[in-house]
Amino acid sequence: MSLDKSLRTGGGLVRARNVLKRHERIEKLSTEDRWDESQSVLGLPKTKIVKTTVGKKKKKKKDEED
């Protein structure tokens, strides 16, 4: 039996999530040097999420010299 086209997943999560899990937040804070092991995992500070665009290609500029 095959799946309907509308029920298939398109290769996982395509768009950016706006909420991180606790371990993802700790990883991001540690890369920014804002995390210390002595801190509590409850009440973590907010982290900025960089939204990425998928599939957009930049247009090539024509040479003005020619």
PQR file with spaces between the fields and no chain letter, atoms N, CA, C, O and H, PARSE charges and radii, in Angstrom:
ATOM       1  N    MET     1       0.839   -1.169    0.000 -0.4000 1.5000
ATOM       2  CA   MET     1       0.000    0.000    0.000 -0.0000 2.0000
ATOM       3  C    MET     1       0.894    1.246    0.000  0.5500 1.7000
ATOM       4  O    MET     1       1.861    1.318    0.759 -0.5500 1.4000
ATOM       5  N    SER     2       0.582    2.190   -0.820 -0.4000 1.5000
ATOM       6  CA   SER     2       1.411    3.385   -0.928 -0.0000 2.0000
ATOM       7  C    SER     2       0.795    4.537   -0.140  0.5500 1.7000
ATOM       8  O    SER     2      -0.411    4.576    0.109 -0.5500 1.4000
ATOM       9  H    SER     2      -0.204    2.132   -1.436  0.4000 1.0000
ATOM      10  N    LEU     3       1.650    5.460    0.239 -0.4000 1.5000
ATOM      11  CA   LEU     3       1.212    6.655    0.954 -0.0000 2.0000
ATOM      12  C    LEU     3       0.691    7.690   -0.024  0.5500 1.7000
ATOM      13  O    LEU     3       1.187    7.802   -1.144 -0.5500 1.4000
ATOM      14  H    LEU     3       2.629    5.429    0.038  0.4000 1.0000
ATOM      15  N    ASP     4      -0.295    8.433    0.395 -0.4000 1.5000
ATOM      16  CA   ASP     4      -0.783    9.524   -0.427 -0.0000 2.0000
ATOM      17  C    ASP     4       0.287   10.614   -0.509  0.5500 1.7000
ATOM      18  O    ASP     4       1.066   10.791    0.427 -0.5500 1.4000
ATOM      19  H    ASP     4      -0.699    8.342    1.305  0.4000 1.0000
ATOM      20  N    LYS     5       0.324   11.327   -1.603 -0.4000 1.5000
ATOM      21  CA   LYS     5       1.329   12.350   -1.837 -0.0000 2.0000
ATOM      22  C    LYS     5       1.290   13.445   -0.776  0.5500 1.7000
ATOM      23  O    LYS     5       2.335   13.987   -0.416 -0.5500 1.4000
ATOM      24  H    LYS     5      -0.309   11.183   -2.364  0.4000 1.0000
ATOM      25  N    SER     6       0.117   13.779   -0.276 -0.4000 1.5000
ATOM      26  CA   SER     6      -0.009   14.849    0.711 -0.0000 2.0000
ATOM      27  C    SER     6       0.475   14.427    2.101  0.5500 1.7000
ATOM      28  O    SER     6       0.721   15.286    2.948 -0.5500 1.4000
ATOM      29  H    SER     6      -0.733   13.339   -0.568  0.4000 1.0000
ATOM      30  N    LEU     7       0.615   13.136    2.347 -0.4000 1.5000
ATOM      31  CA   LEU     7       1.028   12.658    3.667 -0.0000 2.0000
ATOM      32  C    LEU     7       2.520   12.402    3.780  0.5500 1.7000
ATOM      33  O    LEU     7       3.020   12.135    4.873 -0.5500 1.4000
ATOM      34  H    LEU     7       0.415   12.439    1.659  0.4000 1.0000
ATOM      35  N    ARG     8       3.227   12.476    2.687 -0.4000 1.5000
ATOM      36  CA   ARG     8       4.673   12.221    2.722 -0.0000 2.0000
ATOM      37  C    ARG     8       5.411   13.411    3.321  0.5500 1.7000
ATOM      38  O    ARG     8       4.995   14.560    3.174 -0.5500 1.4000
ATOM      39  H    ARG     8       2.822   12.692    1.799  0.4000 1.0000
ATOM      40  N    THR     9       6.508   13.111    3.994 -0.4000 1.5000
ATOM      41  CA   THR     9       7.348   14.173    4.526 -0.0000 2.0000
ATOM      42  C    THR     9       8.408   14.496    3.485  0.5500 1.7000
ATOM      43  O    THR     9       8.931   13.606    2.815 -0.5500 1.4000
ATOM      44  H    THR     9       6.845   12.178    4.113  0.4000 1.0000
ATOM      45  N    GLY    10       8.706   15.742    3.364 -0.4000 1.5000
ATOM      46  CA   GLY    10       9.649   16.191    2.350 -0.0000 2.0000
ATOM      47  C    GLY    10      11.081   16.239    2.839  0.5500 1.7000
ATOM      48  O    GLY    10      11.727   17.283    2.749 -0.5500 1.4000
ATOM      49  H    GLY    10       8.281   16.465    3.909  0.4000 1.0000
ATOM      50  N    GLY    11      11.583   15.150    3.345 -0.4000 1.5000
ATOM      51  CA   GLY    11      12.985   15.123    3.768 -0.0000 2.0000
ATOM      52  C    GLY    11      13.224   15.758    5.120  0.5500 1.7000
ATOM      53  O    GLY    11      14.274   16.361    5.342 -0.5500 1.4000
ATOM      54  H    GLY    11      11.058   14.302    3.417  0.4000 1.0000
ATOM      55  N    GLY    12      12.295   15.636    6.006 -0.4000 1.5000
ATOM      56  CA   GLY    12      12.498   16.155    7.352 -0.0000 2.0000
ATOM      57  C    GLY    12      11.958   17.565    7.502  0.5500 1.7000
ATOM      58  O    GLY    12      11.058   17.983    6.774 -0.5500 1.4000
ATOM      59  H    GLY    12      11.442   15.145    5.827  0.4000 1.0000
ATOM      60  N    LEU    13      12.515   18.280    8.445 -0.4000 1.5000
ATOM      61  CA   LEU    13      12.039   19.622    8.754 -0.0000 2.0000
ATOM      62  C    LEU    13      12.616   20.614    7.756  0.5500 1.7000
ATOM      63  O    LEU    13      13.835   20.725    7.619 -0.5500 1.4000
ATOM      64  H    LEU    13      13.247   17.940    9.036  0.4000 1.0000
ATOM      65  N    VAL    14      11.757   21.324    7.068 -0.4000 1.5000
ATOM      66  CA   VAL    14      12.201   22.240    6.037 -0.0000 2.0000
ATOM      67  C    VAL    14      12.364   23.645    6.586  0.5500 1.7000
ATOM      68  O    VAL    14      13.346   24.320    6.280 -0.5500 1.4000
ATOM      69  H    VAL    14      10.767   21.234    7.179  0.4000 1.0000
ATOM      70  N    ARG    15      11.420   24.088    7.388 -0.4000 1.5000
ATOM      71  CA   ARG    15      11.492   25.446    7.887 -0.0000 2.0000
ATOM      72  C    ARG    15      12.189   25.503    9.238  0.5500 1.7000
ATOM      73  O    ARG    15      12.333   24.485    9.915 -0.5500 1.4000
ATOM      74  H    ARG    15      10.622   23.539    7.637  0.4000 1.0000
ATOM      75  N    ALA    16      12.614   26.678    9.618 -0.4000 1.5000
ATOM      76  CA   ALA    16      13.344   26.860   10.870 -0.0000 2.0000
ATOM      77  C    ALA    16      12.378   26.803   12.042  0.5500 1.7000
ATOM      78  O    ALA    16      11.281   27.359   11.980 -0.5500 1.4000
ATOM      79  H    ALA    16      12.497   27.505    9.068  0.4000 1.0000
ATOM      80  N    ARG    17      12.786   26.134   13.104 -0.4000 1.5000
ATOM      81  CA   ARG    17      11.966   26.095   14.310 -0.0000 2.0000
ATOM      82  C    ARG    17      12.225   27.350   15.115  0.5500 1.7000
ATOM      83  O    ARG    17      13.326   27.900   15.078 -0.5500 1.4000
ATOM      84  H    ARG    17      13.676   25.682   13.154  0.4000 1.0000
ATOM      85  N    ASN    18      11.232   27.801   15.834 -0.4000 1.5000
ATOM      86  CA   ASN    18      11.417   28.997   16.648 -0.0000 2.0000
ATOM      87  C    ASN    18      11.593   28.657   18.123  0.5500 1.7000
ATOM      88  O    ASN    18      11.701   29.564   18.948 -0.5500 1.4000
ATOM      89  H    ASN    18      10.338   27.354   15.864  0.4000 1.0000
ATOM      90  N    VAL    19      11.624   27.378   18.472 -0.4000 1.5000
ATOM      91  CA   VAL    19      11.839   26.950   19.845 -0.0000 2.0000
ATOM      92  C    VAL    19      12.905   25.867   19.849  0.5500 1.7000
ATOM      93  O    VAL    19      12.817   24.895   19.097 -0.5500 1.4000
ATOM      94  H    VAL    19      11.536   26.641   17.802  0.4000 1.0000
ATOM      95  N    LEU    20      13.918   26.037   20.702 -0.4000 1.5000
ATOM      96  CA   LEU    20      14.973   25.032   20.819 -0.0000 2.0000
ATOM      97  C    LEU    20      14.733   24.182   22.056  0.5500 1.7000
ATOM      98  O    LEU    20      14.149   24.636   23.039 -0.5500 1.4000
ATOM      99  H    LEU    20      13.990   26.826   21.312  0.4000 1.0000
ATOM     100  N    LYS    21      15.192   22.945   21.987 -0.4000 1.5000
ATOM     101  CA   LYS    21      15.129   22.084   23.162 -0.0000 2.0000
ATOM     102  C    LYS    21      16.223   22.502   24.136  0.5500 1.7000
ATOM     103  O    LYS    21      17.141   23.238   23.773 -0.5500 1.4000
ATOM     104  H    LYS    21      15.667   22.575   21.188  0.4000 1.0000
ATOM     105  N    ARG    22      16.121   22.033   25.362 -0.4000 1.5000
ATOM     106  CA   ARG    22      17.041   22.477   26.405 -0.0000 2.0000
ATOM     107  C    ARG    22      18.487   22.149   26.062  0.5500 1.7000
ATOM     108  O    ARG    22      19.368   22.987   26.253 -0.5500 1.4000
ATOM     109  H    ARG    22      15.376   21.435   25.657  0.4000 1.0000
ATOM     110  N    HIS    23      18.751   20.937   25.556 -0.4000 1.5000
ATOM     111  CA   HIS    23      20.141   20.573   25.253 -0.0000 2.0000
ATOM     112  C    HIS    23      20.665   21.366   24.052  0.5500 1.7000
ATOM     113  O    HIS    23      21.862   21.646   23.980 -0.5500 1.4000
ATOM     114  H    HIS    23      18.035   20.256   25.400  0.4000 1.0000
ATOM     115  N    GLU    24      19.790   21.734   23.109 -0.4000 1.5000
ATOM     116  CA   GLU    24      20.213   22.560   21.978 -0.0000 2.0000
ATOM     117  C    GLU    24      20.552   23.974   22.439  0.5500 1.7000
ATOM     118  O    GLU    24      21.497   24.587   21.943 -0.5500 1.4000
ATOM     119  H    GLU    24      18.818   21.507   23.168  0.4000 1.0000
ATOM     120  N    ARG    25      19.776   24.484   23.387 -0.4000 1.5000
ATOM     121  CA   ARG    25      20.066   25.802   23.942 -0.0000 2.0000
ATOM     122  C    ARG    25      21.390   25.830   24.677  0.5500 1.7000
ATOM     123  O    ARG    25      22.155   26.786   24.552 -0.5500 1.4000
ATOM     124  H    ARG    25      19.008   23.986   23.790  0.4000 1.0000
ATOM     125  N    ILE    26      21.669   24.772   25.452 -0.4000 1.5000
ATOM     126  CA   ILE    26      22.925   24.709   26.195 -0.0000 2.0000
ATOM     127  C    ILE    26      24.094   24.630   25.231  0.5500 1.7000
ATOM     128  O    ILE    26      25.124   25.260   25.469 -0.5500 1.4000
ATOM     129  H    ILE    26      21.047   23.996   25.554  0.4000 1.0000
ATOM     130  N    GLU    27      23.964   23.869   24.141 -0.4000 1.5000
ATOM     131  CA   GLU    27      25.027   23.784   23.132 -0.0000 2.0000
ATOM     132  C    GLU    27      25.289   25.148   22.507  0.5500 1.7000
ATOM     133  O    GLU    27      26.441   25.540   22.323 -0.5500 1.4000
ATOM     134  H    GLU    27      23.127   23.357   23.947  0.4000 1.0000
ATOM     135  N    LYS    28      24.219   25.868   22.181 -0.4000 1.5000
ATOM     136  CA   LYS    28      24.370   27.187   21.562 -0.0000 2.0000
ATOM     137  C    LYS    28      25.003   28.172   22.545  0.5500 1.7000
ATOM     138  O    LYS    28      25.867   28.961   22.163 -0.5500 1.4000
ATOM     139  H    LYS    28      23.283   25.549   22.331  0.4000 1.0000
ATOM     140  N    LEU    29      24.578   28.129   23.799 -0.4000 1.5000
ATOM     141  CA   LEU    29      25.161   29.019   24.800 -0.0000 2.0000
ATOM     142  C    LEU    29      26.628   28.701   25.046  0.5500 1.7000
ATOM     143  O    LEU    29      27.428   29.611   25.263 -0.5500 1.4000
ATOM     144  H    LEU    29      23.876   27.488   24.109  0.4000 1.0000
ATOM     145  N    SER    30      26.992   27.425   25.015 -0.4000 1.5000
ATOM     146  CA   SER    30      28.393   27.062   25.246 -0.0000 2.0000
ATOM     147  C    SER    30      29.279   27.488   24.081  0.5500 1.7000
ATOM     148  O    SER    30      30.443   27.830   24.290 -0.5500 1.4000
ATOM     149  H    SER    30      26.341   26.686   24.839  0.4000 1.0000
ATOM     150  N    THR    31      28.750   27.475   22.857 -0.4000 1.5000
ATOM     151  CA   THR    31      29.556   27.953   21.728 -0.0000 2.0000
ATOM     152  C    THR    31      29.740   29.459   21.775  0.5500 1.7000
ATOM     153  O    THR    31      30.729   29.980   21.261 -0.5500 1.4000
ATOM     154  H    THR    31      27.805   27.197   22.687  0.4000 1.0000
ATOM     155  N    GLU    32      28.790   30.169   22.393 -0.4000 1.5000
ATOM     156  CA   GLU    32      28.894   31.617   22.542 -0.0000 2.0000
ATOM     157  C    GLU    32      29.614   32.011   23.834  0.5500 1.7000
ATOM     158  O    GLU    32      29.708   33.200   24.139 -0.5500 1.4000
ATOM     159  H    GLU    32      27.987   29.746   22.811  0.4000 1.0000
ATOM     160  N    ASP    33      30.113   31.058   24.586 -0.4000 1.5000
ATOM     161  CA   ASP    33      30.796   31.277   25.870 -0.0000 2.0000
ATOM     162  C    ASP    33      29.894   31.999   26.872  0.5500 1.7000
ATOM     163  O    ASP    33      30.365   32.844   27.634 -0.5500 1.4000
ATOM     164  H    ASP    33      30.036   30.093   24.338  0.4000 1.0000
ATOM     165  N    ARG    34      28.618   31.674   26.874 -0.4000 1.5000
ATOM     166  CA   ARG    34      27.665   32.243   27.824 -0.0000 2.0000
ATOM     167  C    ARG    34      27.169   31.193   28.808  0.5500 1.7000
ATOM     168  O    ARG    34      26.276   31.479   29.605 -0.5500 1.4000
ATOM     169  H    ARG    34      28.235   30.988   26.256  0.4000 1.0000
ATOM     170  N    TRP    35      27.727   29.981   28.773 -0.4000 1.5000
ATOM     171  CA   TRP    35      27.260   28.882   29.614 -0.0000 2.0000
ATOM     172  C    TRP    35      28.382   28.421   30.523  0.5500 1.7000
ATOM     173  O    TRP    35      29.518   28.243   30.084 -0.5500 1.4000
ATOM     174  H    TRP    35      28.453   29.749   28.125  0.4000 1.0000
ATOM     175  N    ASP    36      28.057   28.231   31.788 -0.4000 1.5000
ATOM     176  CA   ASP    36      28.985   27.706   32.770 -0.0000 2.0000
ATOM     177  C    ASP    36      28.367   26.443   33.358  0.5500 1.7000
ATOM     178  O    ASP    36      27.160   26.405   33.601 -0.5500 1.4000
ATOM     179  H    ASP    36      27.134   28.376   32.145  0.4000 1.0000
ATOM     180  N    GLU    37      29.166   25.418   33.590 -0.4000 1.5000
ATOM     181  CA   GLU    37      28.655   24.142   34.096 -0.0000 2.0000
ATOM     182  C    GLU    37      28.034   24.266   35.476  0.5500 1.7000
ATOM     183  O    GLU    37      27.228   23.417   35.859 -0.5500 1.4000
ATOM     184  H    GLU    37      30.146   25.449   33.394  0.4000 1.0000
ATOM     185  N    SER    38      28.382   25.291   36.228 -0.4000 1.5000
ATOM     186  CA   SER    38      27.825   25.445   37.573 -0.0000 2.0000
ATOM     187  C    SER    38      26.409   26.042   37.549  0.5500 1.7000
ATOM     188  O    SER    38      25.736   26.054   38.579 -0.5500 1.4000
ATOM     189  H    SER    38      29.036   25.981   35.917  0.4000 1.0000
ATOM     190  N    GLN    39      25.952   26.532   36.399 -0.4000 1.5000
ATOM     191  CA   GLN    39      24.628   27.119   36.291 -0.0000 2.0000
ATOM     192  C    GLN    39      23.559   26.039   36.294  0.5500 1.7000
ATOM     193  O    GLN    39      23.825   24.880   35.975 -0.5500 1.4000
ATOM     194  H    GLN    39      26.499   26.523   35.562  0.4000 1.0000
ATOM     195  N    SER    40      22.356   26.435   36.657 -0.4000 1.5000
ATOM     196  CA   SER    40      21.218   25.528   36.630 -0.0000 2.0000
ATOM     197  C    SER    40      20.685   25.423   35.203  0.5500 1.7000
ATOM     198  O    SER    40      20.761   26.383   34.437 -0.5500 1.4000
ATOM     199  H    SER    40      22.141   27.377   36.916  0.4000 1.0000
ATOM     200  N    VAL    41      20.151   24.270   34.853 -0.4000 1.5000
ATOM     201  CA   VAL    41      19.585   24.095   33.512 -0.0000 2.0000
ATOM     202  C    VAL    41      18.179   24.672   33.426  0.5500 1.7000
ATOM     203  O    VAL    41      17.597   24.734   32.344 -0.5500 1.4000
ATOM     204  H    VAL    41      20.089   23.490   35.476  0.4000 1.0000
ATOM     205  N    LEU    42      17.639   25.088   34.549 -0.4000 1.5000
ATOM     206  CA   LEU    42      16.324   25.719   34.568 -0.0000 2.0000
ATOM     207  C    LEU    42      16.491   27.227   34.445  0.5500 1.7000
ATOM     208  O    LEU    42      17.420   27.796   35.017 -0.5500 1.4000
ATOM     209  H    LEU    42      18.112   25.037   35.428  0.4000 1.0000
ATOM     210  N    GLY    43      15.623   27.863   33.722 -0.4000 1.5000
ATOM     211  CA   GLY    43      15.675   29.318   33.563 -0.0000 2.0000
ATOM     212  C    GLY    43      16.822   29.768   32.689  0.5500 1.7000
ATOM     213  O    GLY    43      17.513   30.733   33.018 -0.5500 1.4000
ATOM     214  H    GLY    43      14.868   27.402   33.256  0.4000 1.0000
ATOM     215  N    LEU    44      17.035   29.086   31.585 -0.4000 1.5000
ATOM     216  CA   LEU    44      18.117   29.450   30.669 -0.0000 2.0000
ATOM     217  C    LEU    44      17.818   30.774   29.984  0.5500 1.7000
ATOM     218  O    LEU    44      16.653   31.097   29.752 -0.5500 1.4000
ATOM     219  H    LEU    44      16.474   28.303   31.318  0.4000 1.0000
ATOM     220  N    PRO    45      18.853   31.549   29.654 -0.5600 1.5000
ATOM     221  CA   PRO    45      18.614   32.788   28.921  0.2800 2.0000
ATOM     222  C    PRO    45      18.163   32.506   27.492  0.5500 1.7000
ATOM     223  O    PRO    45      18.359   31.408   26.971 -0.5500 1.4000
ATOM     224  N    LYS    46      17.562   33.504   26.874 -0.4000 1.5000
ATOM     225  CA   LYS    46      17.076   33.353   25.515 -0.0000 2.0000
ATOM     226  C    LYS    46      18.251   33.270   24.540  0.5500 1.7000
ATOM     227  O    LYS    46      19.307   33.861   24.766 -0.5500 1.4000
ATOM     228  H    LYS    46      17.402   34.396   27.297  0.4000 1.0000
ATOM     229  N    THR    47      18.049   32.534   23.469 -0.4000 1.5000
ATOM     230  CA   THR    47      19.063   32.435   22.428 -0.0000 2.0000
ATOM     231  C    THR    47      18.440   32.827   21.103  0.5500 1.7000
ATOM     232  O    THR    47      17.286   32.500   20.825 -0.5500 1.4000
ATOM     233  H    THR    47      17.192   32.054   23.286  0.4000 1.0000
ATOM     234  N    LYS    48      19.204   33.525   20.295 -0.4000 1.5000
ATOM     235  CA   LYS    48      18.703   33.961   18.999 -0.0000 2.0000
ATOM     236  C    LYS    48      18.860   32.829   18.004  0.5500 1.7000
ATOM     237  O    LYS    48      19.899   32.171   17.956 -0.5500 1.4000
ATOM     238  H    LYS    48      20.141   33.791   20.521  0.4000 1.0000
ATOM     239  N    ILE    49      17.831   32.606   17.216 -0.4000 1.5000
ATOM     240  CA   ILE    49      17.850   31.547   16.215 -0.0000 2.0000
ATOM     241  C    ILE    49      18.035   32.192   14.848  0.5500 1.7000
ATOM     242  O    ILE    49      17.295   33.101   14.471 -0.5500 1.4000
ATOM     243  H    ILE    49      16.987   33.141   17.255  0.4000 1.0000
ATOM     244  N    VAL    50      19.023   31.713   14.119 -0.4000 1.5000
ATOM     245  CA   VAL    50      19.281   32.236   12.788 -0.0000 2.0000
ATOM     246  C    VAL    50      18.401   31.491   11.808  0.5500 1.7000
ATOM     247  O    VAL    50      18.496   30.270   11.682 -0.5500 1.4000
ATOM     248  H    VAL    50      19.623   30.975   14.425  0.4000 1.0000
ATOM     249  N    LYS    51      17.544   32.223   11.114 -0.4000 1.5000
ATOM     250  CA   LYS    51      16.658   31.603   10.139 -0.0000 2.0000
ATOM     251  C    LYS    51      17.404   31.482    8.814  0.5500 1.7000
ATOM     252  O    LYS    51      18.024   32.436    8.344 -0.5500 1.4000
ATOM     253  H    LYS    51      17.467   33.215   11.217  0.4000 1.0000
ATOM     254  N    THR    52      17.335   30.313    8.233 -0.4000 1.5000
ATOM     255  CA   THR    52      18.004   30.091    6.968 -0.0000 2.0000
ATOM     256  C    THR    52      16.969   29.931    5.871  0.5500 1.7000
ATOM     257  O    THR    52      15.865   29.440    6.106 -0.5500 1.4000
ATOM     258  H    THR    52      16.831   29.538    8.615  0.4000 1.0000
ATOM     259  N    THR    53      17.333   30.345    4.688 -0.4000 1.5000
ATOM     260  CA   THR    53      16.448   30.155    3.552 -0.0000 2.0000
ATOM     261  C    THR    53      16.956   28.961    2.765  0.5500 1.7000
ATOM     262  O    THR    53      18.159   28.815    2.550 -0.5500 1.4000
ATOM     263  H    THR    53      18.230   30.744    4.496  0.4000 1.0000
ATOM     264  N    VAL    54      16.048   28.119    2.344 -0.4000 1.5000
ATOM     265  CA   VAL    54      16.413   26.896    1.654 -0.0000 2.0000
ATOM     266  C    VAL    54      16.007   27.010    0.201  0.5500 1.7000
ATOM     267  O    VAL    54      14.874   27.379   -0.108 -0.5500 1.4000
ATOM     268  H    VAL    54      15.071   28.238    2.519  0.4000 1.0000
ATOM     269  N    GLY    55      16.926   26.694   -0.685 -0.4000 1.5000
ATOM     270  CA   GLY    55      16.594   26.579   -2.086 -0.0000 2.0000
ATOM     271  C    GLY    55      16.664   27.850   -2.899  0.5500 1.7000
ATOM     272  O    GLY    55      16.482   27.788   -4.115 -0.5500 1.4000
ATOM     273  H    GLY    55      17.846   26.394   -0.434  0.4000 1.0000
ATOM     274  N    LYS    56      16.914   28.984   -2.308 -0.4000 1.5000
ATOM     275  CA   LYS    56      17.013   30.208   -3.093 -0.0000 2.0000
ATOM     276  C    LYS    56      18.424   30.341   -3.640  0.5500 1.7000
ATOM     277  O    LYS    56      19.409   30.157   -2.925 -0.5500 1.4000
ATOM     278  H    LYS    56      17.062   29.035   -1.321  0.4000 1.0000
ATOM     279  N    LYS    57      18.498   30.661   -4.904 -0.4000 1.5000
ATOM     280  CA   LYS    57      19.794   30.845   -5.546 -0.0000 2.0000
ATOM     281  C    LYS    57      19.980   32.314   -5.872  0.5500 1.7000
ATOM     282  O    LYS    57      19.023   33.016   -6.201 -0.5500 1.4000
ATOM     283  H    LYS    57      17.698   30.810   -5.485  0.4000 1.0000
ATOM     284  N    LYS    58      21.213   32.771   -5.779 -0.4000 1.5000
ATOM     285  CA   LYS    58      21.516   34.153   -6.100 -0.0000 2.0000
ATOM     286  C    LYS    58      21.575   34.317   -7.610  0.5500 1.7000
ATOM     287  O    LYS    58      22.039   33.436   -8.334 -0.5500 1.4000
ATOM     288  H    LYS    58      21.990   32.201   -5.511  0.4000 1.0000
ATOM     289  N    LYS    59      21.098   35.451   -8.060 -0.4000 1.5000
ATOM     290  CA   LYS    59      21.138   35.743   -9.480 -0.0000 2.0000
ATOM     291  C    LYS    59      22.532   36.217   -9.851  0.5500 1.7000
ATOM     292  O    LYS    59      23.174   36.956   -9.104 -0.5500 1.4000
ATOM     293  H    LYS    59      20.721   36.167   -7.473  0.4000 1.0000
ATOM     294  N    LYS    60      22.985   35.780  -11.012 -0.4000 1.5000
ATOM     295  CA   LYS    60      24.293   36.215  -11.490 -0.0000 2.0000
ATOM     296  C    LYS    60      24.166   37.587  -12.133  0.5500 1.7000
ATOM     297  O    LYS    60      23.256   37.842  -12.922 -0.5500 1.4000
ATOM     298  H    LYS    60      22.463   35.180  -11.618  0.4000 1.0000
ATOM     299  N    LYS    61      25.102   38.466  -11.776 -0.4000 1.5000
ATOM     300  CA   LYS    61      25.086   39.807  -12.347 -0.0000 2.0000
ATOM     301  C    LYS    61      25.804   39.783  -13.693  0.5500 1.7000
ATOM     302  O    LYS    61      26.807   39.091  -13.870 -0.5500 1.4000
ATOM     303  H    LYS    61      25.841   38.258  -11.135  0.4000 1.0000
ATOM     304  N    LYS    62      25.280   40.537  -14.612 -0.4000 1.5000
ATOM     305  CA   LYS    62      25.914   40.638  -15.917 -0.0000 2.0000
ATOM     306  C    LYS    62      27.100   41.591  -15.800  0.5500 1.7000
ATOM     307  O    LYS    62      27.059   42.589  -15.080 -0.5500 1.4000
ATOM     308  H    LYS    62      24.466   41.099  -14.469  0.4000 1.0000
ATOM     309  N    ASP    63      28.135   41.256  -16.520 -0.4000 1.5000
ATOM     310  CA   ASP    63      29.321   42.119  -16.505 -0.0000 2.0000
ATOM     311  C    ASP    63      28.989   43.422  -17.213  0.5500 1.7000
ATOM     312  O    ASP    63      28.543   43.416  -18.360 -0.5500 1.4000
ATOM     313  H    ASP    63      28.168   40.445  -17.105  0.4000 1.0000
ATOM     314  N    GLU    64      29.208   44.543  -16.526 -0.4000 1.5000
ATOM     315  CA   GLU    64      28.936   45.854  -17.114 -0.0000 2.0000
ATOM     316  C    GLU    64      30.065   46.288  -18.013  0.5500 1.7000
ATOM     317  O    GLU    64      29.907   47.209  -18.815 -0.5500 1.4000
ATOM     318  H    GLU    64      29.571   44.548  -15.594  0.4000 1.0000
ATOM     319  N    GLU    65      31.212   45.630  -17.887 -0.4000 1.5000
ATOM     320  CA   GLU    65      32.360   46.014  -18.705 -0.0000 2.0000
ATOM     321  C    GLU    65      32.176   45.604  -20.153  0.5500 1.7000
ATOM     322  O    GLU    65      32.677   46.281  -21.051 -0.5500 1.4000
ATOM     323  H    GLU    65      31.341   44.883  -17.236  0.4000 1.0000
ATOM     324  N    ASP    66      31.461   44.498  -20.401 -0.4000 1.5000
ATOM     325  CA   ASP    66      31.298   44.009  -21.763 -0.0000 2.0000
ATOM     326  C    ASP    66      30.324   44.824  -22.573  0.5500 1.7000
ATOM     327  O    ASP    66      30.090   44.521  -23.743 -0.5500 1.4000
ATOM     328  H    ASP    66      31.054   43.949  -19.671  0.4000 1.0000
